[in-house]
Amino acid sequence: MGQSGAYIMVIRLSRETHIAVGQLGEYHFAEAFYCYIGSAMGPGGLTARLARHLRPHQKPHWHIDYLLRQAAVVQIWEVPSSERLECDCAQTLLSVDGAQAPIQGFGSSDCNCETHLVYFSSPPSYDMFCERLCARGHRFSITKPRSPVSPRT
């Protein structure tokens, strides 16, 4: 069984577009960077969940799958932990200057968070995220961002 935890996919949408996001409906997405915050607590952990998100030509299951059809993952930040930290990660990212919540309920239909998708007009700072998340008092390690990932086709 792989390491469980939370993850943040930093995604680059290189053109403005409209995307139908399952039952949430159709939304306008600006050309920008988006951070999607998720969790991988089940079998296979972070490795399996991230591999699934990055696999091309899959049937959409989660809200993020619709965005990933048109955008490229440029970094992945991992927060290995046996605790469910994705909500703290989402709140932390939303507290960063310039962050916005573009779609209510995106990725957060099973919690009380406003969203698990955060908009940034320029690339978000990994160092700022680490600093702010650690300041929230959690004891865990944050894995350095993975190298950029090729866009799905």
Buried (B, 14 or more C-beta within 10 A) or exposed (E): EBBBBBBBBBBBBEEEBEBEBEEBEEBEBEEBBBBBBBBBBEEBBBEBBBEBBBEEEEEBEBBBBBBBBBBBBBBBBBBBBEBEBBBBBBBBBBBBEEBBBBBEBBBBEEBEBBBBBBBBEEEBBBEBBBEBBEEEEBEBEBBEBBEEBEBBE
